[in-house]
Amino acid sequence: MRVTRSIGIGGGMVLVLMQPSLNSQRPAATPAIGQTAAAPITLPRGNPEHGRYIVEHVAMCIECHSGRDSRGNILESERFLGAPIPFAPPWSNDWAMRAPRNRGLPGYTDDLALRLLTQGAIGRNGEQLKPPMPRFRMSVQDAADVIAYMRFPT
């Protein structure tokens, strides 16, 4: 909450924006990696067509998780089967060299997939996934749509 107050300085008025203490601005505590929230979230029914749109045109999962031909075109027969990451930064880092298969979401229960997509790239074993994996913060419904599509991508 912001509070404003006018104060007089040298015959003029100055508007001062006063901030409450930093402690009151902190977000609620979030669970540590590997922990789940106190109340489990029930996965709503997903819309696979909307999930496909997110996967292919918003989150762009297809770009890293699909094999390519010698010209860099995605191979239909290798969509979401895992592939070498097609780019790397010019500086040294802890960058993943290969994107794993995500067709069918192997090794991920619906709860683990939901955590991955809503809590910032937390892997099935509770580890933070390496860049360039995006730290998604999808809504529960968008995540359910992605999960519905990725279980049986067309």
Helices and strands as residue ranges (DSSP letters): E 3-9, E 12-18, G 22-25, H 48-53, I 54-58, H 61-65, G 76-78, E 83-84, E 98-99, H 110-118, H 140-151
